[in-house]
Amino acid sequence: MRHPVRLGIALTLALATAGCAATTGGGTGDTGGPAAGPTAGTGAAKAVSVTSCGREVSFAGPPARTVALDQTSTETLLELGLQDRMAGTANLKTKIPAVYEAAYAKVPVIAPKIATGEQLRAVTPDFVVAGSTDLYTKDRAGTREELAALKVPTFVSAVDCPQHNPAGKTPFELLFSDYENLGKLFGAERKAGALVADQRAAVAEAGRAAAKVPQGADRPTVVYLYSVFNGMPYVAGGTSLPSEMSRIIGAENAFDDVAEDWPEVSWEEVARRDPDFIVIGDLSERGRPGDSAAEKRATMTGHPVISKLAAVRDNKILQVPGIELDPSVRSVHTLGLLARGMKDLGHAR
């Protein structure tokens, strides 16, 4: 359920704690003030500024009361060791990995699903981070302009900001730029740099098989089945991270021609494209009908048309964590699963 954001005197006063620490700089960008308390091993305080989805984000010192509006942002901050600088998290879609459990336990959950403006402002944040722009709307956390007016800087993943991205940058490179920019804002450049180096190496490792695909050779095609809702499949389109994953592993997303991340299509259209293999995203922990990998397999094997596809008949199916098909700190893990799985299924050239 969505609730309207009610901006007014009460909400402005609720931000007094954070607002009194913020300073307004020149220009139209977001600005934030010095963070109170220790830097939790993130380095000495210094004035920093980055650009996030067209808005300048500036701080005189590391933020102290950050709220992550989604699981993607939460896990990125935890990977950078910033749990002590988090005032809240929201919108948990699946179980937190064991490696983050102890750190996650230190962060208050302000909303189990999508946070409203009231829930966000109640914890007096001095910084808000989100993986997607659609979390910054009037009926959700509030627009970036509304939050800037209340002296609360905001950050959006570069992956979900195509209109402001340099031409030619891959989704993984955009993810890496998120790590670097957040590392800079929090004084955690060393951790961010190590994370970028590790993940860039993982991408290169997955791409070694792709380098063996002969020039001009037909690449195996793949359909990424993210969810099944009301009996209809949602698959990876041409603007999704799986399209880039396909390129890296020497395959081709069968729905590359659809300029959406996760379009709804028909089963007949999936059959018409007759993919060489199918990747199932397991979202069983989300709990909606059709989310689990088992349900998706049962739907395909029971479908009068899809069940006759060679990929289904010969079990050319890979299963991966569904959340890792969206851009996140975990996505390189699924990239590795795809590279190894494609080789195991006989599709490495």
Secondary structure, 3 states (H helix, E strand, C coil): CCCCCCCCHHHHHHCHHHHCCCCCCCCCCEEECCCCCCCCCCCCCCCEEEEECCEEEEECCCCCCEEECCHHHHHHHHHCCCHHHEEEEECCCCCCCHHHHHHHCCCCEEECCCCCHHHHHHCCCCEEEECCHHHCCCCCCCCHHHHHHCCCCEEECHHHCHHHCCCCCCHHHHHHHHHHHHHHHHCCHHHHHHHHHHHHHHHHHHHCCHHHCCCCCCCCEEEEEEEEECCEEEECCCCCHHHHHHHHHCCEECCCCCCCCCCECCHHHHHHHCCCEEEEEECHHHCCCCCCHHHHHHHHHHCCCHHHCHHHHCCCEEEEEHHHHCCCCCHHHHHHHHHHHHHHCCCCC
